């Protein structure tokens, strides 16, 4: 039944829709404002508010009716002074500095790792709960790395109003999307090994990368040389190994995030993960082919039932009509979609499954997950 | 050194270049004709000459200077009567029928499984060596399934001039591209399990699918509803599970080809393979993420050396510059490119490797492989 909702929004413009509308109009075209502005709500700060994830923070806050008594819109010097309308109220974007966090209860960071490293601890020292979308603190001991549907207990000790600052890390987008589907199965049969191949969207590299993909595609169709600024090679009608730096073991950083973050989130240092991360010419949703090996047997029908009842997951697995998750169908959606659920023919008995997962990179892969973390702290 | 050749041909039009020029001009723009027309060459027939692979047959015959004394150009009734120029000689396309194979030594079939089933045995009964690009006979006992670099010995008994007809099957494109890279490693350390995720181009569904991807992309960029004729869903800026029918075990036919054809080509009924086949918005080259598990240890440096000296394989594995194989770089190329060669961190010791492979689907994935088979029969 849930899957039916995914059949809508198939217009060609859906995938191009992204944050940046700077208005209270929500994406369904409905102007009814669900105002989260409340006297007794926390004071918020959004760091990196002009970016793709920063803009999505605002959309998600609005969509979820997140309570707040004030929001400070923070960005770099370049954007400071610009105006921004959110939920019918006008804001002036302020330049991020060490004094930005006075009186702020919750700060949502998405302005890159170096900004988080510099200003995250400053905010925490002023009693702020920082939810950081960068990789700066994810693997640091004592910093909870949270997917609310997966390991909310790891931040049980952090509550708004305790007067104590804290830093919580938002996992990498590929990790979130993968574990949203793998965790319910892991709880039942314990995943011992996972082989992941990703199909990652432009949005993971920011709004400029999405624009470059669009521009390049136009250029290629016109027979022109494609403009390569964000990526060093043609992206339109092409794909390439993820642009993250390659480490000495031959894995790139994006892949090692999947390896290491999974261990931390599952609190299981023995789970074996390998990943190959590839950028594909898709706008804002990631797909992942995930091969699972279990300690205990798990048949595909049970797996499907487990996933159907998992929070934040929608099963799209219609073999007869060849209807399975696609990036386009999950774009601008909250749920992670999973399909192609089948017993792995390369593993004996019922110890292996193959699944295919899609999730909106900007939303559940970043902004939504961060705001769900904030909700846990309320 | 080989990799350097891959740096050229990066114009935006490269990926769109495809068969169908109907002239003797080769793709480098050079009009010098390497004429394969020879009195003592075999007589050829190309079945499905107007299709993407049929056209590529002609390109490859020309590029490789394949000897022939005549070529019969065969297609459906719709194309019959049309003219076609090949190596400075004009041909009239003939309608395929039961009398098409009189006096033909070698017939290259690429007109779909039902045409192969109907006319393949007819041609064989008339003493013709049929090289069939469809899946019709691949798994049939006694029909060699050949990748010339991998298992040429399986067709040792088939030689032109013996007077006996024979049928040889060309493997599925994904299988060819995967095994071009996996086989040299298999020979050294014996692959016991392989987990494959594919990133497949439009060309695998024919020239019309390539045109649909191009048309849809234009439409989406113009804000129009995309035309869905070949595929039932939006392909532009999207990806989806391969359109092959899904079988009762949940795998689609494309995936089971990888599973079954690998066993037959390696003559190893015990090798375990699982695959997830995904169509991505790329024109004519497939990519595959391949996770390998070996019986004997194999370190990544040895693997790289083995692949560097493998016929028909080029290694592109430059970690510092993040330069690895891409579909665009292998488009219109003969060699299969392999990179991202690394020891799998999810397997103990040296028993696992991850690799990433790209190959031109129309060329090595179909036409080139078929003509290499024909060369073996000469």
Interface residues (C-beta under 8 A of the other chain):
Chain A: X10 X11 X12 X13 X15 X16 X193 X194 X195 X197 X199 X213 X214 X217 X218 X219 X220 X221 X223 X224 X225 X226 X232 X233 X234 X236 X237 X238 X239 X240 X241 X243 X245 X246 X249 X250 X251 X252 X259 X272 X273 X274 X276 X278 X280 X281 X282 X283 X287 X289 X291 X300 X319 X320 X322 X324 X326 X327 X328 X339 X340 X341 X342 X343 X344 X345 X346 X347 X352 X354 X356
Chain B: X10 X11 X12 X13 X15 X16 X193 X194 X195 X197 X199 X213 X214 X217 X218 X219 X220 X221 X223 X224 X225 X226 X232 X233 X234 X236 X237 X238 X239 X240 X241 X243 X245 X246 X249 X250 X251 X252 X259 X272 X273 X274 X276 X278 X280 X281 X282 X283 X287 X289 X291 X300 X319 X320 X322 X324 X326 X327 X328 X339 X340 X341 X342 X343 X344 X345 X346 X347 X352 X354 X356
